[in-house]
Amino acid sequence: MKVVHVEAGRHLFGGARQVLYLLEGLQARRVDSVLVCPRGSAVAAGAREVGIEVAEIGPNGDLDLRFVGRLRELLANVRPDLVHAHSRRGADWLGGIAAWSSGIPAVVSRRVDNPERAWLARRKYALYDRVVTISEGIAEVVRATGVAHDRVVCVPSAVAPAEAQRDRAAFAAEFGVPEDVCVLGVVAQMIERKGHRDLLAALPAIRAAVPGVRVLFFGRGPLESALRREVAAAGLGDIVQFAGFRSDLSGWLANLDLLVHPAHMEGLGVALLEASAAGVAIVAARAGGIPEAVADGANGRLVEPGDTDALARRVIELAQDPDERARLGAGGRRRVAERFSVDAMVDGNLAVYRAVLAERGVSGATDGHG
């Protein structure tokens, strides 16, 4: 079997990291892959390191209409059994058009739960044999647009075994926090739907109940400047730190006391899975696919989106109860191992490929090299 993968992300985190896990796993299962991505992207370098063929031909956004021609030419030369589009920013629409017009079976991954216009979504997904979602929550969003239920398949995202080791002295030195205080982490792009402001609203109550508490905001985004101003205006600058994007974050996660994720919308939340893999307890909002990553009472606590009083209460309860944090952290490790392993993700996608190819009568459905 040979598969062309289209990934528009330039950085090796989030969805692009999932693509690299998938490429490595498929390679181990004797499936040939070609990665199509923008020039100079980190995912291209990562794929080459593990021996995956890479074509840096784009897409370079939704308006890169010439990408359709470039991809059609590549498909004619490579002659794959299937195309897998992994992201938006041109990969889904333009990749789907190129595959459909070339007569090649195709699947598309959907990683976010934000709604789409039903008529537009139906036209886009008609280009594909399957829509692969990373959570059942996203699957329901797609089906709500009118896409047939049996054409939508959930294959959850995966995390690799945790790299993080607890070394609080090194962590304290790296991030400038005291060793003996409760440290909350938020790992999310700084955009409105991630709910950073809900935590800021809850922080005065948390600070009053948890002396010395510190909050680390990991990530960047268009909301960062506004959040910095709001932190300063609220007098929270002594406990909130903006730690930026860290490519080495997986090595530090285990040193957090709690991961807080008050998102209003979320496809699944890979940061939640990574925190669980590192044994970190979680407080999160019950939004989108989050309840699939965080089972209330098993590896974290859930609150309703926007309920800042409940968010404060749950954070305070766990900040004051290290034994409960340890129990939830251990539960997180078990949950990730059982439900979100890389092997399960790779096998799930490969099962989708085989089902599509079998329907199309393509011989690559049943073996590795097709």
Secondary structure, 3 states (H helix, E strand, C coil): CEEEEECCCCCCCCHHHHHHHHHHHHHHCCCEEEEECCCCCHHHHHHHHCCCEEECCCCCCCCCCHHHHHHHHHHHHHCCCEEEECCCCCCCHHHHHHHHHCCCCEEEEECCCCCCCHHHHHHHHCCCCEEEECCHHHHHHHHCCCCCHHHEEECCCCCCCCCCCCCHHHHHHHHCCCCCCCEEEEECCCCHHHCHHHHHHHHHHHHHHCCCCEEEEECCCCCHHHHHHHHHHCCCCCCEEEEECCCCHHHCHHHCCEEEECCCCCCCCHHHHHHHHCCCEEEEECCCCHHHHCCECCCEEEECCCCHHHHHHHHHHHHCCHHHHHHHHHHHHHHHHHHCCHHHHHHHHHHHHHHHHHHHCCHHHCCCCC
